[in-house]
C-alpha cells in the first residue's frame, strides 16, 4: 500500500505549487511529494520548502521511500530526530516526572549553549535528553530503533559516558552538554539551599567550560532574580 499522503488521488488544491529559487529568484514548480527540484534558470537544486519529512526522522525505509535525500533534507532528518528522542525519553521514564522535568531543563539549556557555541544541535539535544537513562547501552537501543546514523549514536554514547568529566578538550558538543548539565544541577541546588551572591558568582566562573555556559548561568541564576 502506498502512503496516502503521497498518493495523488488524495491531493487537495495547492499540492502543485511554485517556489522561488533561493539563488536567482526564478519560480520553480513543485509537486508536494518532490523532495527537491533543480532551477531551470541557474541549475541550483533545493529542497521542497513545503514537504513534511517528519516520518523520515525515524523511519528505517525513509531513503527508499523518498529516494536519495538531498543534503538539506539529511540535515532536517537529524534535527527532527531530537523530537522523537524526547518522546522516547518520556516513555522510558514513564511516571517519573522529576527525571522527565530535569531532562527537559538540561535539553533547554543545551540548546541555548549549543547554538551559541555553534555545535551540532542534533547530537547535543539527543545526548541531553538521554543523559539520565541507564547508560549508553539504553541510549544506543533507543537511537538504533529510531534509525539514527551510527556516527551520531557513537558520539551521543560517548557524551553520556564522559559528560561529568571536565576533561573534554575541544569537543564542542560534549562541552555544551557538560555545561547544560552543570547549570541544571546548580540551579536545583540554589533553589533548595540559596547560595550567597558572591559564592554563586564564583561557582559560575569555575564550574563551566564555555563562555556561553557561564553567560547562561549568570542570566538564569543572577540576572533573572
N, C-alpha and C positions, 0 to 999 in steps of 0.2 A: 504494500500500500504506500502510495506517495504521500509525503507530508502535506496535509490540507493547506497549510499556509503557502506552499509553493505551487499548488495546483491552480492553473489559470481559471478553471470553472468557478472557483470561489472568489476570484478577484473582484474588487469594487472600483468605482471611479477613482483615479489617482494612482492606480497600480502601474501605469506607464507615465513617466514624468520627465522633465528636463532639469538638469542641474548644471550650473556654470562651472567650467573648468577652473580649478584654483590657480592654474598657471597663466592662462591667457584670457579667461572670461568667456570663452566660446561655449554656447549651450550644447550639452551632450545628453542624448536621450537614454534613459534607463528604464528597464523593466524592473519591477520590485524585487525579483529574485536574482538579478545580476549582482555578483559580488563586486565587480569592478568593470569599468569601461575605459577605452582609450579615446582621447580627444582627437577628433578628425582634423583639427587645425594644427595643433602643436605636437601631438603624439603622446602627451602626458597621460599616464594611466593612473586613475584614482578610484578609491573605494566608494561604493554606493552609499551616499550620505543618509539614506532613509531606511536601509535594510536593518532588520533586527537580528543580530547574531547571538542573542542570548544563549541559545542552546549550544552554540559552538564552544562555549566556555567549559563545558563538561562532557559533551557527547563524544564517545570514542570514535564515532564514524563521521565527525564533522568534515574532515578533509574529503572523504569520499562523496559526501552529500553536496558540499559546496564547491568541490574542485580544489585546485591548488590555491591556497589562500594567499592574497597579496600581503605585502609587508604590513600595511596599515591594519589589516584585519587580524593578522597574527598578534600584533601588539594589543588590539582590542580584546582578543580572546584571553590574554593573560590578565588584563585589567578586570574582565568580567569574572575570572576565576576567584578573585578575593571575595566576591559576594556569595558565591557558592560555599566557600570555606567558612564564612561567617555563619551560614545556615547549618553546616555540618558541626561547627563548634557548639552551637546551641543544642543540637540533637545529642551530642556527646555528653554534655553536662546535664542534660535533662532539666531537673528542677533545682539545680544548684545555681540559683540566681546571683549569688555572691560572686562566683567564679565567672559567670557569664558577664556580669557587670564589669568586673576587673578586666576581662579580655577586651571588652568594648572600649574601655578607657585607654588601655595600652595601645589599641589599634588607632584610636583617635589621635593620641599624641605621636604615634609612629608616623601617621600620615603627614601630620604637620611638620615634624622634624625631617622626614624623608623628602618632602617636597623642597624644603629649604636647602637640604644637602644634595639635591639632585640625585637621589638614589633611585633604585628600581622599586616603584611602589607595589608592583605585583608581588615581589619577593618580600618586601618589608611588611606589608599588611597581612600576607598569608602567614608569615612567621609570627607576627604579633597576635593574631587570633589563636594560633596553635601553641603558644608558649607554655601554657599550663596543663596541657593534656599529658597523658602518661608517656612522655618521652618521644624520641624521634621515630620509633617503630610505629606508634599510633599515628603520628603525623604522616609518615610515608604511606600507611594504609589508606588514610583519607584522601591524600593527594593522588595516589595511584587510581583509586576508584573514580576520581573526578577527571582523570585523563590528563593530568599535568605533565609537562615535559620533565625528563629525568634530571636535566641540569638544574631546573628550578627546585625539584624535590630535594636534590642533594644539597643545594645552598640553604634551603629552609631548614633541613635537618641539622646542618652544621650550625646555623644560628641558634636553634633550640639547645644544642649541646653546649655552646660557648657563650650564651647571652648574659651570663652572670660574671664573665671574666672581663676585666678591663683591658686585657692584652689583645686588642682587636686589630692592631696595625692600621692599615689603610682601608680596611673592609667597610666601605661606607654603609652598606645595608645593615651589617651587624652593629655598627656604631649607633645607627639610628634606632634600632630595636633596643639596644642596651639602654640608651638614654630614655626612651619611652617607658621602659620597664622601671627604671630608676625613678622617673618622675611620678609614676603611679604609686610606687611604694612610699616616696617622700610625702606625697600629698595625703595618703592614707594615715601615715604616722602623724603628720601635722594636725590633721582633723581630730585624731584621737587624743593626742597629747601636744598641744600647741608649743611650737618651738620659738624661743626668743628670736627677735628680728635679726640681731647681729649673727647669732649662730646659724639661723636659716640661710642668710646671705652667704656665710662661709661654707655651709654644706653644699649650696648650689654651685659655688665656684669649684669645689674639689670633687664633686660627685658625678659630673657629666663629661662626656668625651667630645662633644661637639659644641660649637658656638650656638647653634640652633637649639640644642637641648637646654643649654643654660638660659637662653632667652625665653624659651617656652616655660621653663621653671619659674623664672622671675615673673613673667606675666600671669602665670597661673596661681602662684603662691604668695606673691608680694603685691604686684600692681593691682590685681583684681580685688584685693581685700581692703 
